[in-house]
Amino acid sequence: MKNKIIISKKNNKKNTIKINPIISFTSFIKRYNFILFIVIAVGGLIFAILLLTEILTQPVNNLQPASTSSTSSDTVTFDQTTINRINNLKTSDNNTNPVLPSGRINPFSE
């Protein structure tokens, strides 16, 4: 008896490959993990640099008075004690010898 090949209609479908999307994604990650790491790291560094650059280049608005009105002057005022202390400061032209406590010598004098 001869061997007969029986082809059923169920097996006559076209050959199709069913790929699970989770498996294909994990195989993609396994294959390109180093390249993906480099791309993500460089992208994070670029984002951080741009964020810091924007923060550093923004003008500082808190130096202005909190409330400005048309009747207030734009001059900065100090209290009188601060003005007196500034006026009492000596200039670098005044060559005064420092007053040392008794019994001590100045190691920096010649």
C-alpha positions in Angstrom: 0.0 0.0 0.0 1.2 3.4 -0.9 1.5 6.2 1.7 -1.1 8.8 0.9 -0.7 12.3 2.0 -3.9 13.6 3.3 -4.2 17.4 3.5 -7.1 18.5 5.5 -8.7 21.8 5.0 -7.8 22.9 8.5 -4.0 22.7 7.8 -4.3 24.5 4.5 -4.2 28.0 6.0 -1.4 30.3 5.2 1.6 30.1 7.4 1.2 33.0 9.9 3.5 33.9 12.7 1.8 35.1 15.8 4.0 37.4 17.8 3.2 38.3 21.3 3.7 42.2 21.7 5.1 41.8 25.2 7.7 39.3 24.0 8.7 41.4 21.1 9.1 44.5 23.4 11.2 42.6 25.8 13.4 41.2 23.0 13.8 44.8 21.8 14.9 46.0 25.2 17.3 43.1 25.6 18.8 43.8 22.2 19.2 47.5 22.6 19.5 48.1 26.3 22.9 49.9 26.2 21.8 52.2 23.4 18.5 53.0 25.2 20.4 53.7 28.4 22.7 56.1 26.6 19.8 57.9 24.9 17.9 58.3 28.1 20.9 59.4 30.1 21.9 62.0 27.5 18.3 63.2 27.2 18.1 63.6 31.0 21.3 65.6 31.0 20.1 67.9 28.2 16.9 68.4 30.1 18.7 69.3 33.3 21.1 71.7 31.6 18.2 73.5 29.8 16.3 73.7 33.0 19.3 75.2 34.9 20.1 77.6 32.1 16.5 78.9 32.1 16.5 79.3 35.9 19.8 81.1 35.9 18.9 83.5 33.0 15.5 84.6 34.4 15.6 88.2 35.7 15.3 88.6 39.5 12.1 90.4 40.2 12.3 90.3 44.0 14.7 93.2 44.2 11.9 95.6 43.5 9.6 96.8 46.2 6.7 94.5 46.8 4.1 97.3 46.3 4.8 100.2 44.0 2.5 103.1 43.7 2.8 106.3 41.6 3.2 108.5 44.7 6.0 106.5 46.3 9.6 107.4 45.5 11.9 104.9 43.9 14.8 105.6 46.3 16.0 103.1 48.9 15.9 104.4 52.5 18.2 103.3 55.4 17.6 103.8 59.0 19.6 106.6 60.6 21.8 104.3 62.7 23.1 102.6 59.5 23.8 106.0 57.9 25.8 107.1 61.0 27.8 103.9 61.1 28.7 104.3 57.4 29.7 108.0 58.0 32.0 107.0 60.9 34.0 104.5 58.8 37.5 105.6 58.0 39.0 105.6 54.6 42.1 103.7 53.6 44.1 107.0 53.5 44.0 107.3 57.3 47.1 105.6 58.7 46.3 105.1 62.3 48.1 102.7 64.5 45.9 100.0 66.1 45.5 100.2 69.8 46.7 96.9 71.3 46.1 95.8 74.8 48.9 96.4 77.3 51.7 93.8 77.4 51.1 92.6 73.8 53.2 93.3 70.7 52.1 93.5 67.2 53.7 90.6 65.3 53.0 92.2 61.9 54.8 95.5 62.5 58.3 96.0 61.3 
